[in-house]
Amino acid sequence: MKLADISPPGQTVVTGSLLFTAEDIIAFAKKYDPQPFHTDPEAAKNFVFGGLCASGWHTCAGWMKMFIAYWAKEHDRLLAEGVEPPKLGPSPGFKKLQWLKPVYAGDTITYSVTLIESRPLMSRPGTSINLTANQGVNQKGETVLRFESTVLEFD
């Protein structure tokens, strides 16, 4: 079975929602993006965002966390139905990354993925490349994150 068979191009799949707590924002930022507006709630008030907000990389990591959890459940569901799940491989990369709005402590971001196209790789018979549009939307319905990515698929 191919990914396009279970998620046709143009169909958006919600992969999950993630609550961004102040503790999580600070812990992530201390390790990976130690800017004052990500690590210090008081200092953050004096920066352009006006309060503690998540690193853009944290919002991206949230997308990946929700996608991996979604795909694990989908994989198991297909196996339980007697269907061989698509064999997804590594991602050759992403493009058009946009952090459109800050993600503040207390925000819940709902992530999704939409298959744009799937095409065979002529240089690697039995391998396809899937292009997806991905996003995160906060509880107010505002898009906070958007990017396109690719993932390989093997026969």
C-alpha positions as CSV (number, residue, x, y, z in Angstrom):
1,M,0.0,0.0,0.0
2,K,1.2,3.5,-0.8
3,L,0.8,6.6,1.4
4,A,-1.4,8.2,-1.3
5,D,-3.8,5.2,-1.0
6,I,-4.6,6.0,2.7
7,S,-4.1,9.8,2.5
8,P,-5.0,11.1,-0.9
9,P,-3.4,14.3,-2.1
10,G,-5.2,17.3,-0.8
11,Q,-6.7,15.5,2.2
12,T,-5.5,17.1,5.5
13,V,-4.9,14.8,8.4
14,V,-4.8,16.2,12.0
15,T,-1.9,14.4,13.7
16,G,-2.4,15.8,17.3
17,S,-2.4,18.7,19.6
18,L,0.3,19.8,22.0
19,L,0.0,22.1,25.1
20,F,3.0,24.4,25.5
21,T,3.7,25.0,29.2
22,A,6.1,27.5,30.5
23,E,8.2,24.7,32.0
24,D,8.4,22.9,28.6
25,I,9.2,26.2,26.8
26,I,12.0,27.0,29.2
27,A,13.5,23.5,29.3
28,F,13.6,23.2,25.5
29,A,15.1,26.7,25.1
30,K,17.8,26.2,27.8
31,K,19.0,23.2,25.7
32,Y,18.5,24.4,22.2
33,D,17.7,28.1,21.9
34,P,18.7,30.1,25.0
35,Q,17.2,33.5,24.2
36,P,15.8,35.5,27.1
37,F,12.2,35.6,25.6
38,H,12.3,31.7,25.6
39,T,14.0,31.2,29.0
40,D,13.0,34.1,31.4
41,P,9.3,35.0,31.8
42,E,10.2,38.4,33.4
43,A,12.8,39.3,30.8
44,A,10.5,38.2,28.0
45,K,8.0,41.0,28.9
46,N,10.6,43.5,27.6
47,F,11.1,41.9,24.2
48,V,9.2,42.2,21.0
49,F,6.9,39.3,21.7
50,G,5.8,40.7,25.1
51,G,5.9,37.5,27.0
52,L,7.5,34.0,27.3
53,C,7.1,32.2,24.0
54,A,8.4,29.0,22.5
55,S,11.3,28.7,20.2
56,G,10.3,28.2,16.6
57,W,12.4,25.1,16.7
58,H,10.3,23.9,19.7
59,T,7.1,24.4,17.6
60,C,8.7,22.4,14.8
61,A,9.7,19.6,17.2
62,G,6.1,19.6,18.4
63,W,5.0,18.9,14.8
64,M,7.4,16.0,14.6
65,K,6.4,14.6,18.0
66,M,2.7,14.6,16.9
67,F,3.5,13.2,13.5
68,I,5.5,10.3,14.9
69,A,2.8,9.4,17.4
70,Y,0.1,9.6,14.7
71,W,2.1,7.5,12.3
72,A,2.8,4.8,14.9
73,K,-1.0,4.5,15.6
74,E,-1.8,4.5,11.9
75,H,0.9,1.9,11.2
76,D,-0.6,-0.3,14.0
77,R,-4.2,0.3,12.8
78,L,-3.3,-0.8,9.2
79,L,-1.5,-3.9,10.5
80,A,-4.5,-4.8,12.6
81,E,-6.7,-4.5,9.5
82,G,-4.4,-6.9,7.6
83,V,-3.0,-4.1,5.4
84,E,0.7,-3.6,4.9
85,P,1.5,0.0,5.9
86,P,3.5,2.2,3.6
87,K,7.3,2.0,4.3
88,L,8.2,5.6,5.0
89,G,11.9,6.4,5.1
90,P,14.0,9.5,5.8
91,S,13.2,13.0,4.8
92,P,15.5,14.6,2.3
93,G,14.5,18.0,3.8
94,F,12.0,20.8,4.1
95,K,11.5,24.2,2.6
96,K,9.3,27.3,3.0
97,L,9.4,27.2,6.8
98,Q,7.4,30.0,8.3
99,W,6.9,30.9,11.9
100,L,3.9,33.1,11.6
101,K,2.9,33.8,15.2
102,P,4.5,33.3,18.5
103,V,3.5,30.3,20.6
104,Y,3.0,31.5,24.2
105,A,2.9,29.5,27.4
106,G,-0.6,28.0,27.7
107,D,-1.1,27.8,23.9
108,T,-2.3,24.5,22.5
109,I,-1.1,23.9,18.9
110,T,-2.9,21.4,16.7
111,Y,-0.7,20.0,14.0
112,S,-1.6,18.6,10.6
113,V,-0.1,17.2,7.4
114,T,-1.5,17.3,3.8
115,L,0.0,15.2,1.0
116,I,0.6,17.4,-2.0
117,E,2.0,14.9,-4.4
118,S,3.7,11.5,-4.6
119,R,6.0,10.6,-7.5
120,P,8.4,7.8,-8.3
121,L,12.1,8.6,-8.2
122,M,13.5,7.7,-11.6
123,S,17.0,7.4,-10.1
124,R,15.9,4.8,-7.5
125,P,13.3,2.3,-8.8
126,G,10.9,1.2,-6.1
127,T,11.3,4.5,-4.3
128,S,8.8,7.4,-4.3
129,I,9.1,10.9,-2.9
130,N,6.1,12.5,-1.1
131,L,5.7,16.2,-0.8
132,T,3.6,17.4,2.2
133,A,2.3,20.7,3.5
134,N,2.4,20.9,7.2
135,Q,1.1,23.3,9.8
136,G,0.4,24.1,13.4
137,V,-2.7,26.2,14.4
138,N,-3.3,27.6,17.9
139,Q,-6.5,27.5,19.9
140,K,-7.6,30.8,18.4
141,G,-7.5,29.3,14.9
142,E,-4.3,31.2,14.0
143,T,-1.7,29.4,11.9
144,V,1.6,29.6,13.9
145,L,3.8,27.3,11.8
146,R,3.8,26.3,8.1
147,F,6.4,24.4,6.0
148,E,6.7,21.9,3.2
149,S,8.6,18.6,3.6
150,T,9.5,15.5,1.7
151,V,9.6,11.9,2.8
152,L,10.9,8.9,0.9
153,E,8.6,5.8,0.5
154,F,9.9,2.4,-0.4
155,D,8.0,-0.5,-2.2
